[in-house]
Amino acid sequence: MRRRALAVLGHHRGQTLPQLAALFAVRYATVHGWVQAWHRAGLAGLAEGRRAGRPPKLAPAAQKK
């Protein structure tokens, strides 16, 4: 989340999206998505979301153990 916030701050201060993408070693589309999420939802938009992947095999009760 910190990296996303720093990118949004850099954009606010005048850095371009390509500059920020190079600085953070991510694609242009990634930085663009971070800035758009900030505009849509503010700080909450920069929080890490769910990731794709295989669902857990264990039941939620067994995971807590």
C-alpha distances in whole Angstrom, upper triangle without the diagonal:
4,5,5,6,9,10,11,12,14,15,17,18,20,19,20,17,19,19,15,15,18,16,13,15,14,17,17,17,13,12,15,13,10,12,14,12,11,15,16,14,12,9,10,9,6,6,7,10,13,14,18,20,24,24,25,28,29,29,27,29,30,26,26,29
4,5,5,6,9,10,10,12,14,15,16,19,17,18,17,19,18,14,15,17,14,12,15,15,17,18,18,15,13,16,15,11,13,16,14,13,16,18,16,13,10,12,12,9,9,10,14,17,18,21,24,27,27,28,32,32,32,30,32,32,29,29,31
4,5,5,6,9,10,10,12,14,15,17,15,16,14,15,14,11,11,13,10,8,11,11,14,14,15,12,10,13,13,10,12,15,14,13,16,18,17,15,12,14,13,9,11,11,14,17,18,21,23,26,27,28,32,33,33,31,34,34,30,30,33
4,5,5,6,9,10,11,12,14,16,14,14,12,15,14,10,11,14,12,9,12,11,13,13,13,10,8,10,10,6,8,11,10,9,13,14,13,11,10,11,10,6,9,10,13,16,16,19,22,26,27,28,32,32,33,31,34,34,30,31,33
4,5,5,6,9,10,10,12,14,14,15,14,16,15,12,13,16,13,12,15,14,16,16,16,13,10,12,12,8,9,12,11,9,12,14,13,10,8,11,10,7,9,12,15,18,19,23,25,29,29,30,34,35,35,32,35,36,32,32,35
4,5,5,6,9,10,10,12,11,13,12,15,13,9,12,13,11,10,13,13,16,15,16,13,11,13,14,10,10,14,14,11,14,17,16,13,12,14,14,10,13,15,18,21,22,25,27,31,32,33,37,37,38,35,38,38,34,34,37
4,5,5,6,9,10,11,9,10,9,11,10,6,9,11,9,8,11,11,12,11,13,10,7,10,11,8,8,12,12,10,13,16,16,13,12,15,13,10,13,15,17,21,21,24,26,30,31,33,36,37,38,36,39,39,35,36,38
4,5,5,6,9,10,9,10,10,13,12,9,11,14,12,12,15,14,15,13,13,12,8,9,10,7,6,9,10,7,10,13,13,10,10,13,11,9,13,15,17,21,22,24,28,31,32,34,37,38,38,36,39,40,36,36,39
4,5,5,6,9,9,11,11,14,13,10,13,15,13,13,16,16,17,16,17,15,12,13,14,11,9,13,13,10,12,15,15,12,11,15,14,12,15,17,20,24,25,28,31,34,35,36,40,41,41,38,41,42,38,38,41
4,5,5,6,6,8,9,12,9,7,11,12,10,11,14,15,16,14,16,14,11,12,14,12,10,14,15,13,14,18,18,15,15,18,17,14,18,19,22,25,26,29,31,35,36,38,41,42,43,40,43,44,40,40,43
4,5,5,5,6,7,10,9,8,11,13,12,12,15,15,15,12,14,13,9,10,12,10,8,11,13,11,12,15,16,14,15,18,16,14,18,20,22,25,26,28,31,35,36,38,42,43,43,41,44,44,41,41,44
4,5,7,9,11,14,13,11,14,17,15,16,19,18,19,16,17,16,13,13,15,12,9,12,14,11,11,15,16,13,14,17,16,15,19,21,23,27,28,30,34,37,38,40,43,44,44,42,45,46,42,42,45
4,6,9,11,14,12,11,15,16,14,16,19,19,20,17,19,18,15,15,18,15,13,16,17,15,15,19,20,17,17,20,19,18,21,23,26,29,30,33,36,40,40,42,46,47,47,44,47,48,44,44,47
4,6,9,12,10,10,14,15,14,16,18,18,18,16,18,18,14,14,17,15,13,16,18,16,16,20,21,18,19,22,21,19,23,25,27,30,31,33,36,40,41,43,47,48,48,46,49,49,46,46,49
4,7,8,6,7,10,11,10,12,15,15,15,13,15,15,12,12,15,14,12,15,17,16,17,20,21,19,19,22,20,18,22,23,25,29,29,31,34,37,39,41,45,46,47,44,47,48,44,44,47
4,6,5,6,9,10,11,12,14,14,13,10,13,13,10,10,14,13,11,14,17,16,16,19,21,20,20,23,20,19,22,23,25,28,27,29,32,36,38,40,44,45,46,44,47,47,44,45,47
4,5,5,6,9,10,10,12,10,9,6,9,9,6,7,10,10,9,12,14,14,15,17,19,18,19,21,18,16,20,20,22,24,24,26,29,32,34,36,40,42,43,41,44,44,41,42,44
4,5,5,6,9,10,10,10,8,6,9,10,8,9,13,13,13,15,17,17,18,21,23,22,22,24,21,19,22,22,24,26,25,26,29,33,35,37,41,42,44,42,46,45,42,43,46
4,5,5,6,9,10,10,10,9,12,12,10,12,15,14,14,17,19,18,19,22,24,22,22,24,22,19,22,23,25,27,26,28,31,34,36,38,42,43,45,43,46,46,42,43,46
4,5,5,6,8,8,9,8,11,10,7,10,12,11,11,14,16,15,17,20,20,19,18,21,18,16,19,19,21,24,23,25,28,32,33,35,39,40,41,40,43,43,39,40,42
4,5,5,6,5,6,5,8,8,6,9,11,11,12,14,16,16,18,20,21,20,20,21,18,16,18,18,20,22,21,23,25,29,31,33,37,38,40,38,41,41,37,38,41
4,6,5,7,8,8,12,11,10,13,15,14,15,18,19,20,22,24,25,23,23,24,22,19,21,21,23,25,24,25,27,31,33,35,39,40,42,40,43,43,39,40,43
4,6,8,10,11,14,12,10,14,16,14,15,18,19,19,21,24,24,22,21,23,21,18,20,20,22,25,24,26,28,32,34,35,39,40,41,40,43,42,38,39,41
4,6,9,10,12,10,9,12,14,12,14,17,17,17,20,22,22,20,19,20,18,15,17,16,19,21,20,22,24,28,30,31,35,36,38,36,39,38,35,35,38
4,7,9,12,10,10,13,15,14,16,18,19,19,22,24,24,23,22,23,21,18,19,18,20,22,20,21,23,27,29,31,34,36,37,36,39,38,35,36,38
4,7,8,6,7,10,11,11,13,16,16,17,20,21,22,21,20,21,18,15,17,16,17,19,17,19,21,24,27,29,32,34,35,34,37,37,33,35,37
4,5,5,7,9,10,11,13,14,16,17,19,20,22,21,21,22,19,16,18,17,18,20,18,19,21,25,27,30,33,35,37,35,39,38,35,37,39
4,5,5,6,9,10,11,12,14,16,17,18,20,20,20,21,18,16,19,18,19,21,20,21,24,28,30,32,36,37,39,37,41,41,37,39,41
4,6,5,6,9,10,10,12,14,15,16,18,18,19,19,16,15,17,16,17,18,17,18,21,25,27,30,33,35,36,35,38,39,35,37,40
4,5,5,6,9,10,11,13,14,15,16,17,16,17,13,12,14,13,14,16,15,16,19,23,25,27,31,33,34,32,36,36,32,34,36
4,5,5,6,9,10,11,13,14,15,15,15,16,13,11,14,14,15,18,18,19,23,26,28,30,34,35,36,34,38,38,34,35,38
4,5,5,6,9,10,11,12,14,14,15,16,13,12,15,16,16,19,19,20,24,27,29,31,35,37,37,35,39,39,36,37,40
4,5,5,6,9,10,10,12,13,13,14,10,10,12,12,13,15,15,17,21,24,25,28,32,33,34,32,35,36,33,34,37
4,5,5,6,9,10,11,10,10,11,8,7,10,11,12,15,16,18,21,25,26,28,32,33,33,31,35,35,32,32,36
4,5,5,6,9,10,9,11,12,9,9,12,14,15,18,19,22,25,29,29,32,35,36,37,35,38,39,35,36,39
4,5,5,6,9,9,11,12,9,10,13,14,15,18,19,21,24,28,28,31,35,36,36,34,37,38,35,36,39
4,5,5,6,7,9,8,5,6,9,11,11,15,16,19,22,26,26,28,32,33,33,30,34,35,32,32,35
4,5,5,4,6,8,5,6,10,12,14,17,19,22,25,29,29,31,34,35,35,32,35,37,33,33,37
4,6,6,9,10,8,10,13,16,16,20,22,24,28,31,31,33,37,38,37,35,38,39,36,36,40
4,6,9,9,7,10,12,15,15,18,20,22,26,29,29,31,35,35,35,32,35,37,34,34,38
4,6,6,5,8,10,13,13,16,19,22,25,28,27,29,33,33,32,30,33,35,31,31,35
4,5,5,7,10,13,14,18,20,23,27,30,29,31,35,35,34,31,34,36,33,32,36
4,5,5,7,11,13,16,19,22,25,28,28,29,33,33,32,29,32,33,30,30,33
4,5,5,9,10,14,16,20,23,26,25,26,30,30,29,26,29,30,27,27,30
4,6,8,9,13,15,18,21,24,24,26,30,30,30,27,30,31,28,28,32
4,6,9,12,14,17,21,24,24,25,29,30,30,27,30,31,27,28,31
4,6,10,12,16,19,21,21,22,26,26,26,23,26,27,24,24,27
4,7,9,12,15,18,18,19,23,23,24,21,24,25,21,22,25
4,6,10,13,16,15,17,21,21,22,19,23,24,20,21,24
4,7,9,12,12,13,17,18,18,17,20,21,18,19,22
4,6,10,10,13,16,18,19,18,21,21,18,20,23
4,7,9,12,15,17,19,18,22,22,19,21,24
4,6,9,12,15,16,17,20,19,17,20,22
4,6,9,12,14,15,18,17,15,18,20
4,7,9,10,11,15,14,12,16,18
4,6,8,9,12,11,9,12,14
4,7,9,12,10,9,13,14
4,6,8,6,6,10,11
4,5,5,6,9,11
4,5,5,7,9
4,5,6,7
4,5,6
4,5
4
